[in-house]
Structures are given as C-alpha cells and as structure tokens.
Amino acid sequence: MKTILTTAIILALMTTGLQAQNLYVQPITGEQVAFELASKPKLTFENRTMTVGVGQQETPFQLNAIRNLSFVKSEPNDPSGLAMTVEDNGIHLFPNPVEDVLTLEINIPSQGMIYRIFDMSGRQMAMGLAQYPQTLINVQAFRSGAYILTVEQGGAQVQSFRIVKN
C-alpha cells in the first residue's frame, strides 16, 4: 500500500513539472492546506494515513478523506519566481472514494477534453470524452484500490486526481 500511495504522489509531482513550489492537500470536509516544497516536506504513509512533515510539525491526512492534491508553480513569464498561480481549471471529481459511478464536473465550456483512468502500475483502465458540464464514469467493474484520473486537452494534461475505488 505504501508503494502505491508513494507512486501516486510521485506521479502527481511529475505531472506538474519541476517548477512546483507548494503542495496543497484538500480534505473532503475542510479547507485546503498548503505546504511549501522549498522546505522539503517529508511524506510518509502508514496505516492508511499520509503524513506531511515540515520541520518539527507533522500533519496527518486520512487517505480516504483526501479529495485532491494540487501544486502551485511559478508563472513562466516571471523570472523572479514571485508570481504564483494555483491551477484550478474548474474541473472537479466526486464522490471520492467511489463505489460505482464517478462524476467529472467541468465548469468551463470547452471541447476536445478526454479523461483517462490508470491503475497504480500505469495501465490504462478507461478512456472517454470529458464533456461540459458533467460526465458520468462507471467504475463498478474496477477492483478496490487507488487509481489516477487525468483530464487532457489537445494532448496536454489539464488536471489529475487520485481516486479510491471502494
């Protein structure tokens, strides 16, 4: 289980590029929490809990209670690295954890978006059109476990989510 969760975090970091400077964890029932990557947070996984440690402080998150992980990165046109943006593309996924059907909600009218679902070994499990305003994705046949759902447009990844299938 630790390997699967570590893989999910590493995959999420890789998809944001090397410019990521902050990690945001958004629990299902609360406001997002930010961690500065420059302070080299330590991520540990034990007993279905992800713990982010910065200095002497540790913050635990129950894995089944995390709605989204996201990253902040420098603006490409800002060489100072001071301007920051949070990448919220108006794309949301719920419920998570899921039993049978995921709802992919796209709040910005757009065309040509696709979703892909990968298992933790990188094998593509599903693919389809991500349509405005909502796409229903049947995952009833999936085994219980963790998956990565990506949303792409024009061959570029727009958003990724870690999902848990009960």
N, C-alpha and C positions, 0 to 999 in steps of 0.2 A: 504494500500500500504506500509506503514512504517513497518508493521509486516512482510509482505512478503520479503521485502528487508533485514530487520534485520535477518530473518531466513536464507536467502541466505548467508549473511556474516558469521553467526554463523556456518552454515553447512560447509562453506569453511574452517573456522578455525579448526573445529573438524576433517576434513579430513586430515589436515596437521600434526596433533598431537600437543602435548603440548610444543614441542621444538621450535615452530615458534618464530623468533626474529624480522623479518622485514615483513612489508606488502608492496607489490608492486601493484600499480594500473597502468594499461596500457590503456590509452585512445586510441581510434581508430586512431586518427590523430596525435599522438605525442609519445614522448619517455616515458618510464615508470617512475613513481615517487615512491620513497621509503619512508616509514615511519618506524621508529624504535619502535617496540612494547614495548620495555623496558620503553619508555617514556609515555606509556599508552595513545595512541591516543584516542580521543573521536570521535565516529562515530555517525552522525545524518543524518536523512533522512527527507526531506521536499521538496515539490513541484518538485518531480522527480529529486532531487539532493542529492547526497551523499556528505557530508562534513566531512573531516578528520581534526580534530583539535589537534594540538600539542602545548602545552603552549599557547602563545598569537596568534599563526599563525593558520589560517584555510584555507584549500584548498578544493574548491568545484569541483565536477565532475558531469556532466550531466549523469544520469544513462544510457540513451540510447547511450551514447558515450564511454562507458567503454567496451573495448574488452576483458580484462581478469583481474582477481585478482589472485595474486600468493603470496606465502610466502617463506621466507628463513628460514632454520633451521640449527641447529648445526650439524656438522658431528658426527655420532655415535661413531667413533673411536678417537674423540678428546675431552678428558675430560675437557680441558681448556675452550671449547666452543668458541675458537677464529677462527677456520677454519669454513668457511661458504660456502654453495652452494646454487645457485638458481636452483630450479627444473625446468629446461626446457627440456622436454622429446622429443622435436621435434614434438610435436602434436599441431596443430592449427585448429581453427574453424572459419568459416566465411560463409556468412556475418552475422553480429550480430549488430543490430536487423535483423531478418529474416522474409521473407514473406511466402515462400513456401518450399524451399529446402536449407538445411544446407550442407556445405562441410566440412567434417572432414578429415584433411590432416595429414598423418603420414609420417614423413621424415626419419624414421629409419626402415629398413626392420625388421618386427617382425611377429610372429604368435600367434594365440590364444587370440588376443585382442577383447574385446567386449565393446560396448557402451550401456549406459542406460540413459534414459531421465526421470526425476522425476518432478512432479509439486511441488508447494511450500508446499503442505500438506504431501509430501513424497510418494505419489502414483506413481508407475512406469507407465509411459505413452508409452514407446517404448524401444526396446532392439534389438540389432543386432550385427553382426560381424563388427569390425573396421578393414578394410583391407588396406594394404600398396598399393599404395601411397595415395589413396583417397577413401572415402566412401561418397556417397550422401544419405542424410537422409530427407525424405519427412515429413514435419511438417505442411502441408497445412490444415489438419483436426484439428490441435490444436487450442484452444481458444487463443485469445490475452492475453499476460501476461508473467511472468517470470518463467523460468524453470532452472533446474540444469542438465547438461550433464556430466556424468562420463565416463572415459575410464579405463577399468580394464584389467589386465593380470594375469593369474594364481590366481585369487581370490583376488588380491591386487589392490587397486586403484592407477592408474598411473598419472591421471590428471583429473581435474574437471573444468567446465566452467559454468558461469551463462549466460543463453541466454534469449533474449527477442523476443517473437513472436508478430509481429505487426498484 
